[in-house]
Structures are given as C-alpha cells and as structure tokens.
Amino acid sequence: MMRKLFSSIVITILLAVIIFSGYFVYIITEKDQYSGMIEIKSNEPLVNSLSQLPISKNVAFKIYLKYFRNGGRNIKVGYYDINKSMNVIQLIDLFEMGIDKTYKVTVPEGYTVEQIVSLLENKNKIDKEKFYDILNKKIDEFPYNTPDGNFEGYFYPETYFISENADEEIIINTFLNEFLKRFPPDKYPDKDEFYEKLIMASILEREAMLDSEKPIMSSVFYNRIKLGMVLASDATVNFVFKYEKKRILYKDLRVDSPYNTYKNTGLPPAPISNPSVVSVEAAYNPADTDYLFFVAKGDGGHFFSKTYKEHINFQNNNKKSNKN
C-alpha cells in the first residue's frame, strides 16, 4: 500500500515537473509583441525597471532571470525601444548587450511639424521626403481630423528617447501615439469640436509664456469671436512666415493668408503649432472675463483690458516708463 502511494506521489511530482518544464520552455521561447520604451535605471532595483514589462510578473520569467541569466546582473542601464516581436531569451539578450541604444529628441512646446522635421533631419535621423510620404499614409487610420493631410498640432511636445535603429514610420508612430495617450479619442467624441479647441490651444501656446495666463488669454479670444471681432494674433501671422520674424511689423499684417487673423475673423483653418495639455485645457476651459485686449508687459506676462482705451493707455504709459 505504502509502495503504491509512494509511486503515485513520485509520478505526480514527475508529471508536475514535466508540465512546468513545458510551460517554462513555452514562456521563454514564445515570441510576444512588445511596444514602447523601457528604461533600465541604475539607481533603483532591477525588478522596478523590468516591472514595465507585463511578462515580468510571470514566475517562469523570474526563474529564468534568476537562475539562467545571473539574476539580471549583466543587464545594462539605458533606454530601450522594443517595438518588435521577441521572446524572453531575445529580450534579455538585448538588455545585456545594450544594442538597442537610443537618442534623445526634445520637441519644444509650440514647435510646428516643419520645425520638428527639420530638427530630426539636422540630426540625420530621417529622410524628409520619406517622412512626409509615410505621414500622409496615416490619414485614414488616425482618429482625429487631418484636413488635407495636415497633422499640425498632433506631434506632442515632449522629450522622446528613440531607438537608433528607428525608421521614419516608428518615429512618426512615437509622436502620434504620445498624442493619443495624452488625448484618448474616446474622451473627445466630438472630433470637430476637439479640432477647434486644438487650433485655439496652438495659438495660446505661441502667444502665452505663462501657463497661468492661458485661460485668461483664451477668454479674450473667445470674447472677440462672440463679438465678431478679429483675433488679431501676431502668432498666426508669424506662422505664415514660418516663425522666422522676431517681431511682426505693420506691413506684415497685410499678408494675404487664411492664417492672418488681422484680416480674417474666427479661427485659422488649422493649428499653428503643437500645443501642450495645459494649452488644450485652457482652450476647453477659458476664464470667465470681459477682457477683449492684451499686450505684453515685457516681463513674460501680459496686461489684459476690457476696452481699447485701456489697452492704448497702457501701451503709451509703458513706452514712457521705458524711456525714463
């Protein structure tokens, strides 16, 4: 009886070992699609960095790392863009060899798509024509409005770590995916309304230096639209000149363009920059004011006023004080 019981236990254990071994081999050899940037940090436990990987919680992964890969001690610190299909063995190989190095690209708030493309081109990271060709093919799959294939406003300003091996499509997807992460399509069901807010946000991004002033400035523009006044935004005019002008002169205000908000009422036809979340929130939530005018004070802030007389008086007084 005892011998049969012992045999049953041994068989059960052997079966469990065989089953787990099969499961273990399956887990570490089966390829999975990874997408995103993984940062292996030097100043925190490896388990924290690897927690970004869904597979990291699997017991087979933990056993493999601990007993077959020296506990991860050979993994190199750095950023890894792993937008590819890999198994666990290949993944750890990549981390140990450090072969998927990245470069840093900072997209400043208020930059245009053209400026971002030039930034990448100057770093020898893209072919400009190929970049635009691939971007144009994204029109049908992108969930927000892109009139005439215009993606202005959708390259979210952020610091990106991009794989040295990334091609134009991966770079484009990186920018657009970041935007979609910040502005999930299901959160903004009215795409036409969102596009209008994005246009307003892009103007605020170029006009306001202080985030705290953006809701106030937003109220000024909306108040002017309600009254049928022109927005009179220097930023929209400078967009026509590709932001190459340090100062907009009176002669520049005569430029014939739908983006010239000194000549045309309402919003321009498309965004004039790539705005931040703060600017979009200000476009959706303007302050409750009666202001119709604002002018730069020279310290980064603006003077807001209800009447043109107040507006002119401040400018005249400011000129006098600057002369003294």
C-alpha positions in Angstrom: 0.0 0.0 0.0 2.7 2.4 1.0 4.8 1.5 -2.0 1.8 2.3 -4.3 1.2 5.6 -2.5 4.9 6.5 -2.9 4.8 5.6 -6.5 1.8 7.7 -7.1 3.5 10.7 -5.4 6.6 10.3 -7.5 4.6 10.0 -10.7 2.6 13.1 -9.7 5.7 15.0 -9.0 7.3 13.9 -12.3 4.2 14.9 -14.2 4.2 18.3 -12.4 7.9 18.8 -13.3 7.3 17.8 -16.9 4.2 20.0 -17.2 6.0 23.0 -15.6 9.1 22.4 -17.7 7.0 22.5 -20.9 5.3 25.6 -19.6 8.7 27.2 -18.7 10.1 26.5 -22.2 7.0 27.8 -23.8 7.1 31.1 -21.8 10.8 31.9 -22.6 10.7 30.8 -26.2 7.3 32.0 -27.4 7.5 35.4 -29.1 5.4 38.3 -28.0 4.8 41.7 -29.5 6.5 44.4 -27.4 5.7 48.1 -27.9 7.2 51.1 -26.0 10.3 52.4 -24.3 11.9 50.6 -21.4 14.3 52.4 -19.1 16.7 50.3 -17.1 17.7 52.6 -14.2 20.9 52.5 -12.3 19.6 54.0 -9.1 16.8 51.5 -8.3 16.3 47.7 -8.1 16.2 45.9 -11.5 12.8 44.5 -10.6 11.4 48.0 -10.7 12.7 48.7 -14.1 11.5 45.4 -15.5 8.1 45.9 -14.0 7.3 48.0 -17.1 7.2 44.6 -18.9 3.9 42.6 -18.5 5.9 39.3 -18.6 7.9 40.4 -15.6 5.2 39.1 -13.2 5.3 35.6 -14.7 7.0 33.0 -12.4 8.8 31.4 -15.3 10.3 34.7 -16.3 11.5 35.3 -12.7 13.1 31.8 -12.6 14.8 32.2 -15.9 16.2 35.6 -15.0 17.4 34.4 -11.6 18.9 31.0 -12.4 19.7 31.2 -16.1 20.7 34.9 -16.5 22.7 35.6 -13.4 19.9 37.4 -11.7 20.0 40.1 -14.4 23.4 41.4 -13.2 24.6 41.6 -16.8 21.8 43.8 -17.9 23.0 47.3 -19.0 21.5 50.6 -17.9 19.8 52.6 -20.6 16.8 53.2 -22.7 15.5 50.5 -25.0 12.8 50.9 -27.7 11.4 47.4 -28.1 8.8 47.9 -30.8 9.2 44.4 -32.1 8.3 40.7 -31.7 10.7 38.9 -29.3 10.8 36.1 -26.9 12.2 36.3 -23.3 15.6 35.0 -24.3 16.0 37.6 -27.0 14.7 40.3 -24.7 17.3 39.6 -22.0 20.0 39.3 -24.7 19.1 42.8 -25.9 19.3 44.2 -22.4 22.6 42.5 -21.7 24.2 43.6 -25.0 22.8 47.1 -24.8 22.5 47.0 -28.6 19.3 49.0 -29.0 20.7 52.3 -27.9 18.5 55.4 -28.2 19.0 59.1 -28.8 17.1 62.0 -27.2 14.9 64.3 -29.1 13.1 67.2 -27.3 10.2 68.7 -29.0 9.7 72.2 -27.6 6.2 73.4 -26.8 4.9 75.5 -29.7 7.1 73.9 -32.4 5.5 73.2 -35.8 5.6 69.9 -37.6 8.0 71.5 -40.1 10.3 72.6 -37.3 10.3 69.1 -35.7 11.0 67.5 -39.1 13.9 70.0 -39.6 15.2 69.1 -36.1 15.3 65.4 -36.9 16.7 66.0 -40.4 19.6 68.1 -38.9 20.3 65.1 -36.6 20.5 62.9 -39.7 17.7 60.7 -38.3 15.2 60.9 -41.1 14.8 61.5 -44.8 12.4 64.5 -45.1 10.6 63.3 -48.2 10.1 59.8 -46.9 8.9 61.1 -43.6 6.2 63.2 -45.2 5.2 60.3 -47.5 4.7 58.0 -44.6 2.9 60.6 -42.6 0.4 61.2 -45.4 -0.4 57.5 -45.3 -1.5 57.8 -41.7 -4.5 60.0 -42.6 -7.1 57.2 -42.8 -6.0 55.4 -39.6 -5.6 58.5 -37.4 -8.8 59.1 -35.3 -8.7 62.9 -35.3 -9.3 65.4 -38.1 -6.5 65.9 -40.5 -7.9 68.2 -43.2 -5.9 68.0 -46.4 -3.4 65.7 -44.6 -2.5 68.4 -42.1 -1.0 66.8 -38.9 -0.2 70.1 -37.3 -1.0 70.0 -33.6 -0.6 66.2 -33.3 3.1 66.0 -32.6 3.0 66.3 -28.8 5.8 68.4 -27.3 7.8 66.1 -25.1 11.3 64.6 -24.6 11.5 61.4 -26.6 14.0 58.6 -26.4 14.1 57.0 -29.9 15.9 53.9 -31.0 19.0 54.5 -33.2 17.5 51.8 -35.5 14.1 53.5 -35.7 12.9 54.4 -39.2 10.6 57.2 -40.2 7.5 55.2 -39.5 8.5 54.3 -36.0 9.4 57.9 -35.2 6.0 59.1 -36.6 4.2 56.5 -34.6 6.1 57.5 -31.5 4.9 61.1 -31.8 1.3 60.3 -32.7 1.0 57.6 -30.0 2.1 60.1 -27.4 -0.6 62.5 -28.5 -3.2 59.7 -28.4 -2.1 58.8 -24.9 -2.5 62.4 -23.8 -5.8 62.8 -25.6 -7.6 59.4 -25.8 -10.1 59.5 -28.8 -12.9 58.1 -26.6 -12.6 61.1 -24.2 -13.3 63.5 -27.1 -16.2 62.1 -29.1 -16.9 65.3 -30.9 -13.8 65.4 -33.2 -14.8 68.7 -34.9 -15.1 70.4 -31.6 -11.8 69.0 -30.5 -10.1 70.2 -33.6 -11.4 73.8 -33.0 -10.0 73.6 -29.4 -6.7 72.3 -30.7 -6.5 75.3 -33.1 -7.2 77.6 -30.2 -4.7 75.8 -28.0 -2.0 76.1 -30.6 -2.5 79.9 -30.7 -2.3 80.1 -26.9 0.9 78.0 -27.0 2.6 80.6 -29.2 1.1 83.7 -27.5 1.4 83.0 -23.8 4.7 82.5 -22.0 3.0 81.8 -18.6 0.7 78.8 -18.2 -1.3 80.7 -15.6 -2.3 83.3 -18.3 -3.6 80.8 -20.9 -7.2 80.5 -19.6 -7.4 84.4 -19.4 -6.0 84.7 -22.9 -8.4 82.0 -24.1 -11.3 84.1 -22.8 -10.0 87.1 -24.7 -10.0 85.3 -28.0 -13.4 83.7 -27.4 -14.9 87.0 -26.4 -13.6 88.5 -29.6 -15.1 85.7 -31.7 -18.5 86.2 -30.0 -18.5 89.9 -30.9 -17.4 89.2 -34.5 -14.0 90.8 -33.9 -10.8 89.5 -35.5 -8.5 87.6 -33.2 -5.6 89.9 -34.2 -3.0 87.3 -33.1 0.6 88.1 -34.1 1.4 84.3 -33.7 -0.9 83.4 -36.5 0.7 85.9 -38.8 4.2 84.8 -37.9 3.1 81.2 -38.7 2.7 82.4 -42.3 6.4 83.5 -42.1 7.4 80.2 -40.5 8.2 82.0 -37.3 11.3 83.5 -38.8 10.3 87.0 -37.7 11.4 88.2 -34.3 8.8 90.9 -34.4 5.7 91.4 -36.5 5.6 94.8 -38.2 2.5 96.6 -39.5 3.4 95.7 -43.1 3.4 92.0 -42.2 -0.2 92.4 -41.1 -1.2 92.9 -44.7 -0.1 89.4 -45.8 -2.8 87.6 -47.7 -3.4 84.3 -45.9 -6.3 82.5 -44.2 -3.9 82.4 -41.1 -3.8 86.2 -40.9 -6.2 86.8 -38.1 -5.9 90.6 -38.5 -7.8 90.3 -41.8 -10.0 87.2 -41.2 -12.5 86.6 -38.4 -12.7 83.4 -36.5 -10.1 80.8 -36.0 -7.4 80.0 -38.6 -8.1 76.8 -40.7 -5.7 74.6 -38.8 -3.4 74.6 -35.7 -0.3 76.9 -35.9 1.8 74.8 -33.5 1.9 71.6 -31.4 0.4 72.6 -28.0 0.7 71.1 -24.6 -2.1 69.6 -22.4 -2.2 72.9 -20.4 -3.0 74.8 -23.6 -5.7 72.4 -24.7 -7.3 72.6 -21.2 -7.2 76.4 -21.4 -8.9 76.2 -24.8 -11.7 74.0 -23.3 -11.9 76.0 -20.1 -11.4 79.7 -20.6 -11.5 82.0 -17.7 -14.7 84.0 -17.1 -13.7 87.5 -18.1 -14.9 90.5 -20.1 -11.4 91.1 -21.5 -11.0 91.9 -25.2 -7.4 93.0 -25.4 -4.0 92.0 -24.1 -0.5 93.3 -24.6 2.9 92.1 -23.4 4.3 93.8 -20.4 7.9 92.9 -21.1 8.4 90.6 -18.2 6.8 87.5 -19.8 3.3 88.4 -18.6 0.5 90.4 -20.3 -1.8 93.3 -19.4 -5.4 92.4 -20.0 -8.1 95.1 -20.6 -11.8 95.4 -21.4 -11.6 98.5 -23.6 -9.4 99.7 -26.4 -8.8 102.9 -24.5 -7.3 101.0 -21.5 -5.3 99.0 -24.0 -3.8 102.0 -25.7 -3.3 103.9 -22.4 -1.2 101.1 -21.0 0.9 100.9 -24.1 1.5 104.7 -24.1 2.4 104.7 -20.4 4.6 101.7 -20.8 6.5 103.4 -23.5 7.0 106.5 -21.3 8.3 104.4 -18.4 10.7 102.5 -20.6 12.1 105.8 -21.8 12.7 107.1 -18.3 
